[in-house]
């Protein structure tokens, strides 16, 4: 059996057990059905199922246990923030597309230019092996302004379907983000570097809205009021993990965030138009007011 078939099989075991507990025969029957839909032979023995359960734990960090009371397998405390959630989501799409081969007329994907994902593998290797990495970086997407950069790669971050390299710049020692869609000619050198002991990718971006982290500023408490037509969306799609609802009346909601005030956050607020009002701090409210005024005078 090919590796892709095995990965698909793991995925379908996880999908089945996310719905409810199941005994081994129920899992095997489910795999048989999904295999018929995809054109694969997913039929396995109970011994292979045990091996798959171990593989799922090692690959996806998802623990499947046997409940002796109900005589069924179940997923133990599945975390919605599991770092492999994106992989499972991708497999869901791939299985859907393979089942429905004539999906083109019914699904429209976002058209994108170069995203830089072809560099992901090399950069992941550089991060893992602690290799100083060189590349050419486009300033303002202008090919004529490309410049050579040398970095200590520390991590990768996704924001709004775009990937960014988080790295320490060898020129000035600052930790910066580099858009993968602007990186060319990636070269891993033979020189290694010591990873900063005090650096943690998740802690570094804890109070960031996107990929901008001001080096000398502190995060602030921000209070926003959303109109009824946007309140449900903001409630179900929080702007940031620090979001707290502090008032919920008449369909409107008031939320509190604790983040850095950055350009990408201001752009996000402007995208809501008149559906959001900045309550505090007043400096942010003034910035939004100025931006809206400058936009308004362009139509005079």
C-alpha positions in Angstrom: 0.0 0.0 0.0 1.3 3.4 -0.9 2.2 6.1 1.6 -0.6 8.3 0.4 -3.2 5.5 0.9 -1.9 5.0 4.5 -2.2 8.7 5.2 -5.7 8.8 3.9 -6.5 5.7 6.0 -5.3 7.5 9.1 -7.3 10.5 8.2 -10.5 8.5 7.9 -10.0 6.7 11.2 -9.7 10.1 12.8 -12.7 11.4 11.0 -14.8 8.5 12.0 -13.9 8.7 15.7 -14.4 12.5 15.8 -18.1 11.7 15.2 -18.4 9.1 17.9 -16.8 6.1 19.5 -16.7 2.9 17.4 -15.6 -0.6 17.7 -13.0 -2.2 15.5 -15.5 -3.7 13.0 -17.3 -0.3 12.7 -14.0 1.4 11.9 -13.1 -1.3 9.4 -16.5 -1.1 7.7 -16.2 2.7 7.5 -12.7 2.4 5.9 -14.1 -0.1 3.3 -16.8 2.4 2.3 -14.4 5.3 2.0 -12.0 3.2 0.1 -14.7 2.4 -2.5 -15.5 6.1 -2.9 -11.8 7.0 -3.5 -10.9 3.9 -5.5 -8.5 2.6 -2.8 -8.4 -0.7 -0.9 -8.5 0.4 2.7 -9.5 -3.0 4.1 -7.4 -3.8 7.1 -7.2 -6.4 9.9 -7.6 -5.6 13.6 -3.9 -6.0 14.0 -3.2 -3.4 11.3 -5.8 -1.1 13.0 -3.7 -1.2 16.2 -0.6 -0.3 14.2 -2.5 2.6 12.5 -3.6 3.9 16.0 0.0 4.0 17.0 1.0 5.8 13.8 -1.8 8.3 14.3 -0.4 9.1 17.8 3.1 9.5 16.5 2.3 11.5 13.3 -0.7 13.7 14.3 -0.3 13.7 18.2 -3.9 12.4 18.4 -4.5 9.8 21.1 -7.0 7.0 20.4 -7.9 4.9 23.4 -10.1 1.9 24.0 -13.0 2.4 26.3 -13.5 -0.9 28.1 -16.9 0.1 29.4 -18.4 0.8 26.0 -16.1 -1.6 24.1 -15.3 1.2 21.6 -12.4 3.2 20.5 -12.5 7.0 21.0 -10.3 10.1 20.6 -9.0 11.3 24.0 -9.3 15.0 24.5 -8.9 16.2 20.9 -7.5 19.7 21.0 -9.0 22.1 18.4 -5.6 23.9 18.4 -3.8 20.7 17.4 -0.8 21.9 15.2 -1.8 19.2 12.7 -5.3 20.6 12.1 -4.2 22.2 8.8 -3.0 18.8 7.6 -6.3 17.2 8.4 -8.2 20.0 6.8 -6.1 19.6 3.6 -6.7 15.9 3.6 -10.5 16.6 3.9 -10.3 18.7 0.8 -8.2 16.2 -1.1 -10.6 13.4 -0.4 -13.5 15.5 -1.4 -11.9 16.4 -4.7 -10.9 12.8 -5.5 -14.5 11.6 -4.8 -16.0 14.4 -6.9 -13.8 14.4 -9.9 -16.1 16.8 -11.8 -15.9 19.5 -9.1 -14.5 22.2 -11.3 -17.9 23.7 -12.1 -19.0 23.8 -8.5 -15.9 25.0 -6.6 -14.1 28.2 -7.2 -10.7 28.6 -5.6 -9.0 32.0 -4.9 -6.7 32.9 -7.7 -3.2 33.6 -6.3 0.1 34.7 -7.6 3.4 33.2 -6.4 3.0 32.3 -2.8 6.5 31.0 -2.0 5.4 27.7 -0.7 8.0 26.0 -2.9 10.6 27.3 -0.4 8.8 25.7 2.6 10.7 22.5 2.5 14.2 24.1 2.3 13.4 26.6 5.1 12.0 23.9 7.4 15.3 22.0 6.9 17.2 25.2 7.7 15.1 25.7 10.9 15.6 22.1 12.0 19.3 22.0 11.3 20.0 25.5 12.5 21.7 26.5 9.2 22.5 30.1 8.4 20.5 30.8 5.2 21.0 33.2 2.4 18.4 34.4 -0.2 17.4 37.4 -2.3 14.5 39.4 -1.0 12.3 41.7 -3.0 11.6 45.1 -1.5 8.1 46.2 -2.3 7.7 43.3 -4.8 10.0 45.2 -7.2 12.5 42.9 -9.0 14.9 45.8 -9.5 15.1 46.3 -5.7 16.0 42.7 -4.7 18.7 42.5 -2.1 20.8 39.7 -0.6 19.9 38.7 2.9 21.5 36.4 5.4 19.4 35.1 8.3 19.2 32.7 11.2 15.8 31.0 10.4 13.7 30.4 13.6 10.2 29.5 12.4 7.4 29.8 9.9 4.1 31.6 10.4 0.9 31.7 8.3 -1.3 34.8 8.2 -4.3 35.3 5.9 -3.2 32.4 3.7 0.3 33.7 3.3 3.5 32.2 4.7 6.2 34.2 6.4 9.7 33.2 7.6 10.6 34.4 11.1 14.3 34.9 11.3 17.1 36.8 13.0 18.7 39.2 10.5 22.5 38.8 10.5 23.0 42.4 9.6 21.4 44.0 12.7 20.5 41.1 15.0 16.7 41.9 14.9 14.1 39.2 14.6 12.0 40.0 11.5 9.4 38.4 9.2 10.0 37.8 5.5 7.2 37.0 3.1 7.9 33.8 1.3 6.3 35.2 -1.9 9.3 37.7 -1.9 12.0 35.2 -1.3 14.2 33.9 -4.1 17.2 31.6 -4.5 17.2 30.1 -1.0 20.6 28.7 -0.1 21.4 26.8 3.1 25.0 27.4 4.1 27.3 24.9 5.8 27.5 27.3 8.8 25.3 26.6 11.9 24.0 29.0 14.5 22.9 28.8 18.1 19.1 29.3 18.5 18.3 32.0 21.0 17.4 30.3 24.3 14.8 32.9 25.1 12.9 32.7 21.7 9.6 30.9 21.4 7.6 31.4 18.2 4.2 31.3 19.9 5.3 33.6 22.7 6.9 36.0 20.2 3.5 36.5 18.4 1.3 36.1 21.5 0.1 39.8 21.4 0.3 40.3 17.6 -2.7 40.5 15.3 -0.7 39.4 12.3 3.0 39.2 11.5 4.1 42.7 12.7 5.7 42.9 16.2 6.9 46.3 17.2 10.3 46.0 18.9 9.9 48.8 21.4 6.2 49.0 22.1 4.0 47.3 24.5 0.6 45.6 23.8 -2.4 47.6 24.8 -6.0 47.0 25.9 -8.3 47.8 23.0 -12.1 48.1 23.2 -14.2 47.9 20.1 -17.9 48.1 19.5 -19.5 46.1 16.6 -22.9 46.7 15.1 -25.5 44.0 15.0 -24.8 43.0 11.4 -21.2 42.1 12.3 -21.5 41.0 15.9 -22.3 37.4 15.1 -19.3 37.1 12.8 -16.9 38.6 15.3 -18.3 36.4 18.0 -17.8 33.2 16.0 -14.5 34.5 14.4 -12.5 36.3 17.1 -10.1 38.9 15.9 -7.5 37.6 18.4 -7.2 34.8 21.0 -7.3 37.5 23.7 -10.8 38.6 22.7 -13.3 39.0 25.5 -16.9 40.0 25.1 -17.5 42.7 27.8 -21.0 43.8 26.6 -23.7 42.1 24.6 -26.9 44.1 24.3 -29.4 44.8 21.5 -27.5 42.7 19.0 -24.3 44.7 19.3 -21.2 43.5 21.1 -18.3 45.3 22.8 -15.1 43.4 22.9 -11.7 43.8 24.5 -8.4 42.8 23.0 -4.8 42.9 24.4 -2.5 43.3 21.4 0.0 45.6 19.7 -1.5 48.4 17.6 0.1 47.8 14.2 -0.5 48.6 10.6 -2.1 45.2 9.8 -4.5 45.6 12.7 -5.5 49.1 11.6 -6.1 47.8 8.1 -8.3 45.1 9.6 -10.4 47.6 11.5 -10.8 49.8 8.4 -12.1 46.7 6.5 -15.2 46.7 8.7 -16.2 50.2 7.7 -19.0 51.7 9.8 -19.7 48.3 11.5 -17.0 49.0 14.1 -16.2 51.8 16.5 -13.0 52.2 18.5 -14.0 53.0 22.1 -10.4 53.1 23.4 -7.6 54.0 23.2 -8.3 57.4 21.8 -5.0 57.4 19.9 -6.3 54.4 17.8 -9.7 56.0 17.4 -8.0 59.2 16.0 -5.9 57.1 13.6 -9.0 55.4 12.2 -10.8 58.7 12.0 -7.9 60.2 10.0 -7.8 57.3 7.6 -11.5 57.4 7.0 -11.4 61.2 6.4 -8.5 60.9 3.9 -10.5 58.2 2.1 -13.6 60.4 2.1 -11.9 63.5 0.6 -10.7 61.5 -2.4 -14.3 61.5 -3.6 -14.9 65.2 -3.2 
